[in-house]
Amino acid sequence: MRVKLFFILFLLVCVSPVFADEWYQTYDAAKKAIASQQWAVAEQKLNDCLKKNPTQGRHEQTYGLIYTVYIPDYYLGVVYFNQGKYQQALDQFKKVQSAGLVTSGTPEYVPMVKMKQDANEKVASSQPKPADTPQPNNQVAVKQQVPQPAQPAQSPAPQRPEDRQKTAAASLAQAQKMIDLRQYDQARNQARIALSEGASEGDVSALMKRVDVQQKLDDLRRAVTNSDWAEAQSLIREIESIDPNNAEARRYEKTIDASLAKNKSDDVVNNAILAFYSGRYDQTIDLLQRSLPANETAEAHFYIGCSYAAQAFLQTADRENLLSQAKQEFAKVHKMEPGFRTADRSISPRILSVYLSPQL
């Protein structure tokens, strides 16, 4: 929280043109260039982003309390695709998928799949075809073979039921192995083969559900690792719609709910602190008092007390009452966390003097 407070103070006191070259501003400019179809400009700015900040993610902090989805490699793929550099586009898309930056369920996934299909077709069509070897003028022509009457095709012997059962069982077993190896597309292909060889629809349907659940659990683990709590919560709902009693999803659900609640509470506290340093003391008190039932901290009581003290020094009519309320809040801080912020230079010395002697 002290780091966040530093950024808040820095923004309020030290804003200057030096921020023009920050990575997140270059990133925004790159996306605007893409929207305007200025592909060369976008390519340059995206490469500049990666030099300034090579760490990509779906919840990257820019400044203060602002977060963004930062995936310049994906947008480089979009740029290369529109420039006709199809192999480079495919390389970029492979990179972001391998890193887990774009997965099924993210907004970029569907357009990326379409661009990959088109790019693969373009790359395949651009491959040179083998040319016919020219014959020298003096080469003796080879006598053409007289075509023989076509023989009737022999129908393959029908596969025995027991052989089909073995093939179906082997395909089901292979599908299970592919799930364990996290090769989910191959698992689905094996399940389809098993169905075509006579495996029961119930067995294949159950297997397909397991593939879907395991793939979404992989995406869920990645979202939790990246602290992308909104994406994680969405994946939880998708998993529970397939497997309502999935134990791993339920374990993650508690962590995700707690993290979302903490983020919401942290946002309230940060907004309250920003209001304090902007001189909006009533707003600070209101926000923090509403956050206390769910998240009572020494920091919350400290800023409530500072706000009451600041109001007391700004007026004379109700000064004693306001100072009394400030001291009550400061007493709670000393009880909860002795020594908390006793040398904070960002707080007025007059307020600190009240804080350091909170006796009523």
CYANA upper distance limits for C-alpha pairs under 8 A (distance plus 0.5 A):
  1 MET  CA      5 LEU  CA      6.63
  2 ARG  CA      6 PHE  CA      6.67
  3 VAL  CA      7 PHE  CA      7.04
  4 LYS  CA      8 ILE  CA      6.85
  4 LYS  CA     64 GLY  CA      7.22
  4 LYS  CA     65 LEU  CA      8.37
  4 LYS  CA    270 ASN  CA      8.29
  5 LEU  CA      9 LEU  CA      6.77
  5 LEU  CA    270 ASN  CA      8.28
  5 LEU  CA    273 ILE  CA      8.12
  6 PHE  CA     10 PHE  CA      6.51
  7 PHE  CA     11 LEU  CA      6.59
  7 PHE  CA     63 TYR  CA      7.89
  7 PHE  CA     64 GLY  CA      6.12
  8 ILE  CA     12 LEU  CA      6.82
  8 ILE  CA     64 GLY  CA      6.51
  8 ILE  CA    274 LEU  CA      7.03
  9 LEU  CA     13 VAL  CA      6.49
  9 LEU  CA     14 CYS  CA      8.38
  9 LEU  CA    277 TYR  CA      8.08
 10 PHE  CA     14 CYS  CA      5.69
 10 PHE  CA     15 VAL  CA      7.55
 11 LEU  CA     15 VAL  CA      5.87
 11 LEU  CA     64 GLY  CA      8.14
 15 VAL  CA     19 PHE  CA      8.37
 20 ALA  CA     25 GLN  CA      7.32
 21 ASP  CA     25 GLN  CA      7.27
 21 ASP  CA     26 THR  CA      7.24
 22 GLU  CA     26 THR  CA      7.05
 22 GLU  CA     52 LYS  CA      8.33
 23 TRP  CA     27 TYR  CA      6.59
 23 TRP  CA     48 ASP  CA      8.26
 23 TRP  CA     49 CYS  CA      5.72
 23 TRP  CA     52 LYS  CA      6.27
 23 TRP  CA     53 ASN  CA      6.88
 24 TYR  CA     28 ASP  CA      6.70
 24 TYR  CA     49 CYS  CA      8.00
 24 TYR  CA     62 THR  CA      6.66
 25 GLN  CA     29 ALA  CA      6.71
 26 THR  CA     30 ALA  CA      6.66
 26 THR  CA     45 LYS  CA      6.54
 26 THR  CA     46 LEU  CA      7.99
 26 THR  CA     48 ASP  CA      7.89
 26 THR  CA     49 CYS  CA      6.71
 27 TYR  CA     31 LYS  CA      6.92
 27 TYR  CA     45 LYS  CA      7.35
 27 TYR  CA     46 LEU  CA      6.87
 27 TYR  CA     49 CYS  CA      6.51
 27 TYR  CA     72 PRO  CA      7.96
 28 ASP  CA     32 LYS  CA      6.80
 29 ALA  CA     33 ALA  CA      6.71
 29 ALA  CA     42 ALA  CA      8.19
 29 ALA  CA     45 LYS  CA      7.78
 30 ALA  CA     34 ILE  CA      6.84
 30 ALA  CA     41 VAL  CA      7.68
 30 ALA  CA     42 ALA  CA      5.01
 30 ALA  CA     43 GLU  CA      7.95
 30 ALA  CA     45 LYS  CA      5.81
 30 ALA  CA     46 LEU  CA      6.45
 31 LYS  CA     35 ALA  CA      6.77
 31 LYS  CA     42 ALA  CA      7.41
 31 LYS  CA     75 TYR  CA      8.35
 32 LYS  CA     36 SER  CA      6.80
 32 LYS  CA     42 ALA  CA      8.49
 33 ALA  CA     37 GLN  CA      6.56
 33 ALA  CA     38 GLN  CA      5.49
 33 ALA  CA     39 TRP  CA      7.35
 33 ALA  CA     41 VAL  CA      6.89
 33 ALA  CA     42 ALA  CA      5.68
 34 ILE  CA     38 GLN  CA      6.26
 34 ILE  CA     39 TRP  CA      6.62
 34 ILE  CA     42 ALA  CA      6.34
 34 ILE  CA     79 VAL  CA      7.79
 38 GLN  CA     42 ALA  CA      6.66
 39 TRP  CA     43 GLU  CA      6.56
 39 TRP  CA     79 VAL  CA      6.20
 39 TRP  CA     82 ASN  CA      7.97
 39 TRP  CA     83 GLN  CA      7.52
 40 ALA  CA     44 GLN  CA      6.84
 41 VAL  CA     45 LYS  CA      6.77
 42 ALA  CA     46 LEU  CA      6.52
 42 ALA  CA     79 VAL  CA      7.69
 43 GLU  CA     47 ASN  CA      6.76
 43 GLU  CA     76 LEU  CA      6.81
 43 GLU  CA     79 VAL  CA      7.00
 44 GLN  CA     48 ASP  CA      6.75
 45 LYS  CA     49 CYS  CA      6.72
 46 LEU  CA     50 LEU  CA      6.96
 46 LEU  CA     72 PRO  CA      6.26
 46 LEU  CA     73 ASP  CA      8.35
 46 LEU  CA     75 TYR  CA      8.15
 46 LEU  CA     76 LEU  CA      7.22
 47 ASN  CA     51 LYS  CA      6.91
 47 ASN  CA     72 PRO  CA      8.40
 48 ASP  CA     52 LYS  CA      6.82
 49 CYS  CA     53 ASN  CA      6.36
 49 CYS  CA     54 PRO  CA      7.86
 49 CYS  CA     72 PRO  CA      7.77
 50 LEU  CA     54 PRO  CA      5.00
 50 LEU  CA     55 THR  CA      8.25
 50 LEU  CA     72 PRO  CA      7.58
 56 GLN  CA     60 GLU  CA      7.82
 56 GLN  CA     70 TYR  CA      5.93
 56 GLN  CA     71 ILE  CA      6.10
 56 GLN  CA     72 PRO  CA      8.04
 56 GLN  CA    101 LEU  CA      8.34
 57 GLY  CA     69 VAL  CA      6.71
 57 GLY  CA     70 TYR  CA      5.87
 57 GLY  CA     71 ILE  CA      6.86
 57 GLY  CA    101 LEU  CA      6.85
 57 GLY  CA    226 ASN  CA      7.70
 58 ARG  CA     68 THR  CA      7.18
 58 ARG  CA     69 VAL  CA      4.58
 58 ARG  CA     70 TYR  CA      6.31
 58 ARG  CA     71 ILE  CA      7.77
 58 ARG  CA    101 LEU  CA      7.29
 58 ARG  CA    226 ASN  CA      7.89
 58 ARG  CA    228 ASP  CA      7.22
 59 HIS  CA     67 TYR  CA      6.30
 59 HIS  CA     68 THR  CA      6.04
 59 HIS  CA     69 VAL  CA      5.94
 59 HIS  CA     70 TYR  CA      7.78
 59 HIS  CA    226 ASN  CA      7.76
 59 HIS  CA    227 SER  CA      7.69
 59 HIS  CA    228 ASP  CA      6.65
 60 GLU  CA     67 TYR  CA      5.78
 60 GLU  CA     68 THR  CA      5.85
 60 GLU  CA     69 VAL  CA      6.79
 60 GLU  CA     70 TYR  CA      6.78
 61 GLN  CA     65 LEU  CA      7.74
 61 GLN  CA     66 ILE  CA      6.44
 61 GLN  CA     67 TYR  CA      4.82
 61 GLN  CA     68 THR  CA      6.99
 62 THR  CA     66 ILE  CA      6.18
 62 THR  CA     67 TYR  CA      6.10
 62 THR  CA     68 THR  CA      7.43
 63 TYR  CA     67 TYR  CA      8.09
 65 LEU  CA    267 ASP  CA      8.21
 65 LEU  CA    270 ASN  CA      8.39
 71 ILE  CA     75 TYR  CA      7.37
 71 ILE  CA     96 VAL  CA      8.31
 71 ILE  CA    101 LEU  CA      7.51
 72 PRO  CA     76 LEU  CA      6.59
 73 ASP  CA     77 GLY  CA      6.91
 73 ASP  CA     92 GLN  CA      6.36
 73 ASP  CA     93 PHE  CA      8.07
 73 ASP  CA     95 LYS  CA      7.99
 73 ASP  CA     96 VAL  CA      7.01
 74 TYR  CA     78 VAL  CA      7.06
 74 TYR  CA     92 GLN  CA      6.76
 74 TYR  CA     93 PHE  CA      6.53
 74 TYR  CA     96 VAL  CA      6.68
 75 TYR  CA     79 VAL  CA      6.69
 76 LEU  CA     80 TYR  CA      6.57
 76 LEU  CA     89 ALA  CA      7.74
 76 LEU  CA     92 GLN  CA      7.31
 77 GLY  CA     81 PHE  CA      6.54
 77 GLY  CA     88 GLN  CA      7.53
 77 GLY  CA     89 ALA  CA      4.64
 77 GLY  CA     90 LEU  CA      7.40
 77 GLY  CA     91 ASP  CA      8.15
 77 GLY  CA     92 GLN  CA      5.50
 77 GLY  CA     93 PHE  CA      6.44
 78 VAL  CA     82 ASN  CA      6.85
 78 VAL  CA     89 ALA  CA      7.23
 78 VAL  CA    115 MET  CA      8.50
 79 VAL  CA     83 GLN  CA      6.68
 79 VAL  CA     89 ALA  CA      8.15
 80 TYR  CA     84 GLY  CA      6.71
 80 TYR  CA     85 LYS  CA      5.40
 80 TYR  CA     86 TYR  CA      6.98
 80 TYR  CA     88 GLN  CA      6.80
 80 TYR  CA     89 ALA  CA      5.53
 81 PHE  CA     85 LYS  CA      6.09
 81 PHE  CA     86 TYR  CA      5.80
 81 PHE  CA     88 GLN  CA      8.33
 81 PHE  CA     89 ALA  CA      5.79
 81 PHE  CA    115 MET  CA      7.73
 81 PHE  CA    119 ALA  CA      7.62
 85 LYS  CA     89 ALA  CA      6.75
 86 TYR  CA     90 LEU  CA      6.72
 86 TYR  CA    119 ALA  CA      5.56
 86 TYR  CA    120 ASN  CA      7.98
 86 TYR  CA    122 LYS  CA      7.52
 86 TYR  CA    123 VAL  CA      7.00
 87 GLN  CA     91 ASP  CA      6.77
 87 GLN  CA    119 ALA  CA      7.67
 87 GLN  CA    120 ASN  CA      8.40
 87 GLN  CA    123 VAL  CA      7.20
 88 GLN  CA     92 GLN  CA      6.83
 89 ALA  CA     93 PHE  CA      6.79
 89 ALA  CA    116 LYS  CA      8.40
 89 ALA  CA    119 ALA  CA      8.05
 90 LEU  CA     94 LYS  CA      6.60
 90 LEU  CA    116 LYS  CA      6.73
 90 LEU  CA    119 ALA  CA      7.44
 90 LEU  CA    120 ASN  CA      8.24
 91 ASP  CA     95 LYS  CA      6.74
 92 GLN  CA     96 VAL  CA      6.96
 93 PHE  CA     97 GLN  CA      6.72
 93 PHE  CA    112 MET  CA      7.73
 93 PHE  CA    116 LYS  CA      8.13
 94 LYS  CA     98 SER  CA      6.55
 95 LYS  CA     99 ALA  CA      6.76
 96 VAL  CA    100 GLY  CA      6.69
 96 VAL  CA    101 LEU  CA      5.68
 96 VAL  CA    102 VAL  CA      6.48
 97 GLN  CA    101 LEU  CA      6.50
 97 GLN  CA    102 VAL  CA      5.93
 97 GLN  CA    103 THR  CA      7.06
100 GLY  CA    219 ASP  CA      8.37
100 GLY  CA    222 ARG  CA      7.54
102 VAL  CA    106 THR  CA      6.70
102 VAL  CA    108 GLU  CA      6.99
102 VAL  CA    109 TYR  CA      6.45
103 THR  CA    109 TYR  CA      6.42
103 THR  CA    219 ASP  CA      7.76
104 SER  CA    109 TYR  CA      6.18
104 SER  CA    110 VAL  CA      8.24
105 GLY  CA    109 TYR  CA      7.33
108 GLU  CA    112 MET  CA      6.54
109 TYR  CA    113 VAL  CA      6.73
110 VAL  CA    114 LYS  CA      6.95
111 PRO  CA    115 MET  CA      6.68
112 MET  CA    116 LYS  CA      6.57
113 VAL  CA    117 GLN  CA      6.76
114 LYS  CA    118 ASP  CA      6.82
115 MET  CA    119 ALA  CA      6.39
116 LYS  CA    120 ASN  CA      6.49
117 GLN  CA    121 GLU  CA      6.84
118 ASP  CA    122 LYS  CA      6.74
119 ALA  CA    123 VAL  CA      6.59
120 ASN  CA    124 ALA  CA      6.56
121 GLU  CA    125 SER  CA      6.61
122 LYS  CA    126 SER  CA      6.69
123 VAL  CA    127 GLN  CA      7.21
135 GLN  CA    139 GLN  CA      7.25
159 GLN  CA    163 ASP  CA      6.95
159 GLN  CA    164 ARG  CA      7.20
160 ARG  CA    164 ARG  CA      6.96
161 PRO  CA    165 GLN  CA      6.71
162 GLU  CA    166 LYS  CA      6.80
163 ASP  CA    167 THR  CA      6.76
164 ARG  CA    168 ALA  CA      6.58
164 ARG  CA    197 GLU  CA      5.93
164 ARG  CA    198 GLY  CA      7.34
165 GLN  CA    169 ALA  CA      6.60
165 GLN  CA    197 GLU  CA      7.38
165 GLN  CA    198 GLY  CA      7.24
165 GLN  CA    199 ALA  CA      7.76
166 LYS  CA    170 ALA  CA      6.54
167 THR  CA    171 SER  CA      6.62
167 THR  CA    194 ALA  CA      7.53
167 THR  CA    197 GLU  CA      7.16
168 ALA  CA    172 LEU  CA      6.74
168 ALA  CA    193 ILE  CA      7.55
168 ALA  CA    194 ALA  CA      4.63
168 ALA  CA    195 LEU  CA      7.50
168 ALA  CA    196 SER  CA      8.40
168 ALA  CA    197 GLU  CA      5.73
168 ALA  CA    198 GLY  CA      6.94
168 ALA  CA    199 ALA  CA      6.08
169 ALA  CA    173 ALA  CA      6.71
169 ALA  CA    194 ALA  CA      7.44
169 ALA  CA    199 ALA  CA      7.91
170 ALA  CA    174 GLN  CA      6.58
170 ALA  CA    194 ALA  CA      8.38
171 SER  CA    175 ALA  CA      6.57
171 SER  CA    190 GLN  CA      5.69
171 SER  CA    191 ALA  CA      6.98
171 SER  CA    193 ILE  CA      7.01
171 SER  CA    194 ALA  CA      5.74
172 LEU  CA    176 GLN  CA      6.88
172 LEU  CA    190 GLN  CA      7.04
172 LEU  CA    191 ALA  CA      6.43
172 LEU  CA    194 ALA  CA      6.52
172 LEU  CA    204 VAL  CA      8.37
173 ALA  CA    177 LYS  CA      6.90
174 GLN  CA    178 MET  CA      6.72
174 GLN  CA    187 ALA  CA      7.79
174 GLN  CA    190 GLN  CA      7.16
175 ALA  CA    179 ILE  CA      6.81
175 ALA  CA    186 GLN  CA      7.66
175 ALA  CA    187 ALA  CA      4.69
175 ALA  CA    188 ARG  CA      7.44
175 ALA  CA    189 ASN  CA      8.34
175 ALA  CA    190 GLN  CA      5.73
175 ALA  CA    191 ALA  CA      6.58
176 GLN  CA    180 ASP  CA      6.97
176 GLN  CA    187 ALA  CA      7.41
176 GLN  CA    207 LEU  CA      8.42
177 LYS  CA    181 LEU  CA      6.85
177 LYS  CA    187 ALA  CA      8.28
178 MET  CA    182 ARG  CA      6.58
178 MET  CA    183 GLN  CA      5.54
178 MET  CA    184 TYR  CA      6.94
178 MET  CA    186 GLN  CA      6.89
178 MET  CA    187 ALA  CA      5.57
179 ILE  CA    183 GLN  CA      6.33
179 ILE  CA    184 TYR  CA      6.27
179 ILE  CA    187 ALA  CA      6.51
179 ILE  CA    211 VAL  CA      6.86
179 ILE  CA    214 GLN  CA      7.98
182 ARG  CA    215 GLN  CA      7.91
183 GLN  CA    187 ALA  CA      6.85
184 TYR  CA    188 ARG  CA      6.80
184 TYR  CA    211 VAL  CA      6.70
184 TYR  CA    215 GLN  CA      7.39
185 ASP  CA    189 ASN  CA      6.85
186 GLN  CA    190 GLN  CA      6.76
187 ALA  CA    191 ALA  CA      6.75
187 ALA  CA    211 VAL  CA      7.69
188 ARG  CA    192 ARG  CA      6.82
188 ARG  CA    208 MET  CA      7.07
188 ARG  CA    211 VAL  CA      7.82
189 ASN  CA    193 ILE  CA      6.84
190 GLN  CA    194 ALA  CA      6.71
191 ALA  CA    195 LEU  CA      6.81
191 ALA  CA    204 VAL  CA      6.42
191 ALA  CA    207 LEU  CA      7.69
191 ALA  CA    208 MET  CA      7.71
192 ARG  CA    196 SER  CA      6.78
192 ARG  CA    204 VAL  CA      8.14
193 ILE  CA    197 GLU  CA      6.78
194 ALA  CA    198 GLY  CA      7.02
194 ALA  CA    199 ALA  CA      5.85
194 ALA  CA    204 VAL  CA      7.96
195 LEU  CA    199 ALA  CA      5.21
195 LEU  CA    200 SER  CA      7.18
195 LEU  CA    201 GLU  CA      7.22
195 LEU  CA    204 VAL  CA      7.01
199 ALA  CA    203 ASP  CA      7.49
199 ALA  CA    204 VAL  CA      7.47
200 SER  CA    204 VAL  CA      6.92
201 GLU  CA    205 SER  CA      6.37
202 GLY  CA    206 ALA  CA      6.62
203 ASP  CA    207 LEU  CA      6.71
204 VAL  CA    208 MET  CA      6.62
205 SER  CA    209 LYS  CA      6.75
206 ALA  CA    210 ARG  CA      6.81
207 LEU  CA    211 VAL  CA      6.82
208 MET  CA    212 ASP  CA      6.82
209 LYS  CA    213 VAL  CA      6.62
209 LYS  CA    242 ILE  CA      7.37
210 ARG  CA    214 GLN  CA      6.52
211 VAL  CA    215 GLN  CA      6.61
212 ASP  CA    216 LYS  CA      6.67
213 VAL  CA    217 LEU  CA      6.53
213 VAL  CA    239 ILE  CA      6.35
213 VAL  CA    242 ILE  CA      7.60
213 VAL  CA    243 ASP  CA      7.88
214 GLN  CA    218 ASP  CA      6.77
215 GLN  CA    219 ASP  CA      6.95
216 LYS  CA    220 LEU  CA      6.50
216 LYS  CA    235 LEU  CA      7.07
216 LYS  CA    238 GLU  CA      8.37
216 LYS  CA    239 ILE  CA      7.19
217 LEU  CA    221 ARG  CA      6.62
217 LEU  CA    235 LEU  CA      8.34
217 LEU  CA    239 ILE  CA      8.08
217 LEU  CA    249 ALA  CA      7.96
218 ASP  CA    222 ARG  CA      6.83
219 ASP  CA    223 ALA  CA      6.67
219 ASP  CA    235 LEU  CA      8.08
220 LEU  CA    224 VAL  CA      6.70
220 LEU  CA    231 GLU  CA      8.34
220 LEU  CA    232 ALA  CA      5.87
220 LEU  CA    235 LEU  CA      6.54
220 LEU  CA    236 ILE  CA      7.85
221 ARG  CA    225 THR  CA      6.66
222 ARG  CA    226 ASN  CA      6.71
223 ALA  CA    227 SER  CA      6.54
223 ALA  CA    228 ASP  CA      5.50
223 ALA  CA    229 TRP  CA      7.33
223 ALA  CA    231 GLU  CA      6.87
223 ALA  CA    232 ALA  CA      5.88
224 VAL  CA    228 ASP  CA      6.50
224 VAL  CA    229 TRP  CA      7.01
224 VAL  CA    232 ALA  CA      6.73
224 VAL  CA    256 ILE  CA      8.20
228 ASP  CA    232 ALA  CA      6.71
229 TRP  CA    233 GLN  CA      6.52
229 TRP  CA    256 ILE  CA      6.53
229 TRP  CA    259 SER  CA      7.67
229 TRP  CA    260 LEU  CA      6.96
230 ALA  CA    234 SER  CA      6.84
230 ALA  CA    260 LEU  CA      8.37
231 GLU  CA    235 LEU  CA      6.78
232 ALA  CA    236 ILE  CA      6.72
232 ALA  CA    256 ILE  CA      7.58
233 GLN  CA    237 ARG  CA      7.05
233 GLN  CA    253 GLU  CA      7.85
233 GLN  CA    256 ILE  CA      7.15
233 GLN  CA    257 ASP  CA      8.44
234 SER  CA    238 GLU  CA      6.98
235 LEU  CA    239 ILE  CA      6.62
236 ILE  CA    240 GLU  CA      6.63
236 ILE  CA    249 ALA  CA      6.57
236 ILE  CA    253 GLU  CA      7.39
237 ARG  CA    241 SER  CA      6.68
238 GLU  CA    242 ILE  CA      7.27
239 ILE  CA    243 ASP  CA      6.38
239 ILE  CA    244 PRO  CA      7.76
239 ILE  CA    246 ASN  CA      8.16
239 ILE  CA    249 ALA  CA      7.69
240 GLU  CA    244 PRO  CA      4.62
240 GLU  CA    245 ASN  CA      7.50
240 GLU  CA    246 ASN  CA      7.38
240 GLU  CA    249 ALA  CA      8.05
245 ASN  CA    250 ARG  CA      8.23
246 ASN  CA    250 ARG  CA      6.94
247 ALA  CA    251 ARG  CA      6.80
248 GLU  CA    252 TYR  CA      6.84
249 ALA  CA    253 GLU  CA      6.52
250 ARG  CA    254 LYS  CA      7.34
251 ARG  CA    255 THR  CA      7.61
252 TYR  CA    256 ILE  CA      6.58
253 GLU  CA    257 ASP  CA      6.54
254 LYS  CA    258 ALA  CA      6.64
255 THR  CA    259 SER  CA      6.60
256 ILE  CA    260 LEU  CA      6.59
257 ASP  CA    261 ALA  CA      6.65
258 ALA  CA    262 LYS  CA      6.58
259 SER  CA    263 ASN  CA      6.52
260 LEU  CA    264 LYS  CA      6.66
261 ALA  CA    265 SER  CA      6.62
262 LYS  CA    266 ASP  CA      6.40
263 ASN  CA    267 ASP  CA      6.57
264 LYS  CA    268 VAL  CA      6.92
265 SER  CA    269 VAL  CA      6.81
265 SER  CA    291 SER  CA      7.08
265 SER  CA    294 ALA  CA      8.39
265 SER  CA    295 ASN  CA      7.50
266 ASP  CA    270 ASN  CA      6.50
267 ASP  CA    271 ASN  CA      6.56
268 VAL  CA    272 ALA  CA      6.63
268 VAL  CA    287 LEU  CA      6.99
268 VAL  CA    288 LEU  CA      7.78
268 VAL  CA    291 SER  CA      7.61
269 VAL  CA    273 ILE  CA      6.71
269 VAL  CA    287 LEU  CA      7.76
269 VAL  CA    288 LEU  CA      6.81
269 VAL  CA    291 SER  CA      8.07
269 VAL  CA    300 ALA  CA      7.66
270 ASN  CA    274 LEU  CA      6.67
271 ASN  CA    275 ALA  CA      6.65
271 ASN  CA    284 THR  CA      8.41
271 ASN  CA    287 LEU  CA      8.47
272 ALA  CA    276 PHE  CA      6.77
272 ALA  CA    283 GLN  CA      7.32
272 ALA  CA    284 THR  CA      4.93
272 ALA  CA    285 ILE  CA      8.08
272 ALA  CA    287 LEU  CA      6.32
272 ALA  CA    288 LEU  CA      6.95
273 ILE  CA    277 TYR  CA      6.94
273 ILE  CA    284 THR  CA      7.11
273 ILE  CA    303 TYR  CA      7.69
274 LEU  CA    278 SER  CA      6.71
275 ALA  CA    279 GLY  CA      6.80
275 ALA  CA    280 ARG  CA      5.51
275 ALA  CA    281 TYR  CA      7.24
275 ALA  CA    283 GLN  CA      6.96
275 ALA  CA    284 THR  CA      6.15
276 PHE  CA    280 ARG  CA      5.97
276 PHE  CA    281 TYR  CA      5.88
276 PHE  CA    283 GLN  CA      8.30
276 PHE  CA    284 THR  CA      6.14
276 PHE  CA    303 TYR  CA      8.11
276 PHE  CA    307 SER  CA      7.32
280 ARG  CA    284 THR  CA      7.01
281 TYR  CA    285 ILE  CA      6.80
281 TYR  CA    307 SER  CA      5.55
281 TYR  CA    308 TYR  CA      7.96
281 TYR  CA    310 ALA  CA      8.08
281 TYR  CA    311 GLN  CA      7.63
282 ASP  CA    286 ASP  CA      6.67
282 ASP  CA    307 SER  CA      7.95
283 GLN  CA    287 LEU  CA      6.55
284 THR  CA    288 LEU  CA      6.63
284 THR  CA    303 TYR  CA      7.99
284 THR  CA    304 ILE  CA      7.33
284 THR  CA    307 SER  CA      7.50
285 ILE  CA    289 GLN  CA      6.46
285 ILE  CA    303 TYR  CA      8.23
285 ILE  CA    304 ILE  CA      5.70
285 ILE  CA    307 SER  CA      7.22
285 ILE  CA    308 TYR  CA      8.49
286 ASP  CA    290 ARG  CA      6.80
287 LEU  CA    291 SER  CA      6.91
288 LEU  CA    292 LEU  CA      6.74
288 LEU  CA    300 ALA  CA      6.44
288 LEU  CA    301 HIS  CA      8.38
288 LEU  CA    304 ILE  CA      7.44
289 GLN  CA    293 PRO  CA      8.45
289 GLN  CA    304 ILE  CA      8.34
291 SER  CA    295 ASN  CA      6.47
291 SER  CA    296 GLU  CA      7.81
292 LEU  CA    296 GLU  CA      4.99
292 LEU  CA    297 THR  CA      8.03
292 LEU  CA    300 ALA  CA      7.92
296 GLU  CA    300 ALA  CA      7.29
296 GLU  CA    301 HIS  CA      8.39
297 THR  CA    301 HIS  CA      7.18
297 THR  CA    336 MET  CA      8.27
298 ALA  CA    302 PHE  CA      6.49
298 ALA  CA    332 LYS  CA      7.75
298 ALA  CA    333 VAL  CA      5.26
298 ALA  CA    334 HIS  CA      8.45
298 ALA  CA    336 MET  CA      6.51
298 ALA  CA    337 GLU  CA      6.78
298 ALA  CA    340 PHE  CA      8.15
299 GLU  CA    303 TYR  CA      6.86
299 GLU  CA    333 VAL  CA      7.93
300 ALA  CA    304 ILE  CA      6.80
301 HIS  CA    305 GLY  CA      6.56
301 HIS  CA    329 GLU  CA      5.83
301 HIS  CA    330 PHE  CA      7.21
301 HIS  CA    332 LYS  CA      7.36
301 HIS  CA    333 VAL  CA      6.59
302 PHE  CA    306 CYS  CA      6.65
302 PHE  CA    329 GLU  CA      7.06
302 PHE  CA    330 PHE  CA      6.44
302 PHE  CA    333 VAL  CA      6.59
303 TYR  CA    307 SER  CA      6.51
304 ILE  CA    308 TYR  CA      6.86
304 ILE  CA    326 ALA  CA      7.70
304 ILE  CA    329 GLU  CA      7.21
305 GLY  CA    309 ALA  CA      6.67
305 GLY  CA    325 GLN  CA      7.49
305 GLY  CA    326 ALA  CA      4.52
305 GLY  CA    327 LYS  CA      7.19
305 GLY  CA    328 GLN  CA      8.05
305 GLY  CA    329 GLU  CA      5.46
305 GLY  CA    330 PHE  CA      6.27
305 GLY  CA    355 TYR  CA      8.39
306 CYS  CA    310 ALA  CA      6.52
306 CYS  CA    326 ALA  CA      7.07
306 CYS  CA    351 ILE  CA      6.79
306 CYS  CA    355 TYR  CA      8.38
307 SER  CA    311 GLN  CA      6.70
307 SER  CA    326 ALA  CA      8.08
308 TYR  CA    312 ALA  CA      6.70
308 TYR  CA    322 LEU  CA      5.91
308 TYR  CA    323 LEU  CA      7.01
308 TYR  CA    325 GLN  CA      7.06
308 TYR  CA    326 ALA  CA      5.56
309 ALA  CA    313 PHE  CA      6.90
309 ALA  CA    322 LEU  CA      6.93
309 ALA  CA    323 LEU  CA      6.01
309 ALA  CA    326 ALA  CA      5.98
309 ALA  CA    351 ILE  CA      6.45
309 ALA  CA    354 VAL  CA      8.08
310 ALA  CA    314 LEU  CA      6.90
310 ALA  CA    351 ILE  CA      7.27
311 GLN  CA    315 GLN  CA      7.01
311 GLN  CA    319 ARG  CA      8.25
311 GLN  CA    322 LEU  CA      7.53
312 ALA  CA    316 THR  CA      7.46
312 ALA  CA    318 ASP  CA      7.53
312 ALA  CA    319 ARG  CA      4.96
312 ALA  CA    320 GLU  CA      7.79
312 ALA  CA    322 LEU  CA      5.84
312 ALA  CA    323 LEU  CA      6.49
313 PHE  CA    319 ARG  CA      7.53
315 GLN  CA    319 ARG  CA      6.81
318 ASP  CA    322 LEU  CA      6.78
319 ARG  CA    323 LEU  CA      6.59
320 GLU  CA    324 SER  CA      6.58
321 ASN  CA    325 GLN  CA      6.84
322 LEU  CA    326 ALA  CA      6.69
323 LEU  CA    327 LYS  CA      6.65
324 SER  CA    328 GLN  CA      6.80
324 SER  CA    360 LEU  CA      6.94
325 GLN  CA    329 GLU  CA      6.92
326 ALA  CA    330 PHE  CA      6.71
326 ALA  CA    354 VAL  CA      8.42
326 ALA  CA    355 TYR  CA      8.47
327 LYS  CA    331 ALA  CA      6.50
327 LYS  CA    354 VAL  CA      7.44
327 LYS  CA    355 TYR  CA      7.34
327 LYS  CA    357 SER  CA      8.49
327 LYS  CA    358 PRO  CA      5.07
327 LYS  CA    359 GLN  CA      7.18
327 LYS  CA    360 LEU  CA      6.96
328 GLN  CA    332 LYS  CA      7.12
328 GLN  CA    358 PRO  CA      7.68
328 GLN  CA    360 LEU  CA      7.96
329 GLU  CA    333 VAL  CA      7.06
330 PHE  CA    334 HIS  CA      6.87
330 PHE  CA    355 TYR  CA      6.19
330 PHE  CA    358 PRO  CA      6.54
331 ALA  CA    335 LYS  CA      6.76
331 ALA  CA    358 PRO  CA      6.36
331 ALA  CA    359 GLN  CA      8.13
332 LYS  CA    336 MET  CA      6.54
333 VAL  CA    337 GLU  CA      6.31
333 VAL  CA    338 PRO  CA      7.59
333 VAL  CA    340 PHE  CA      7.74
334 HIS  CA    338 PRO  CA      5.01
334 HIS  CA    339 GLY  CA      7.33
334 HIS  CA    340 PHE  CA      7.60
342 THR  CA    352 LEU  CA      7.94
342 THR  CA    356 LEU  CA      7.58
345 ARG  CA    349 PRO  CA      8.40
347 ILE  CA    351 ILE  CA      7.29
347 ILE  CA    352 LEU  CA      7.12
348 SER  CA    352 LEU  CA      6.78
349 PRO  CA    353 SER  CA      6.57
350 ARG  CA    354 VAL  CA      7.25
351 ILE  CA    355 TYR  CA      6.79
352 LEU  CA    356 LEU  CA      6.50
353 SER  CA    357 SER  CA      6.93
354 VAL  CA    358 PRO  CA      6.34
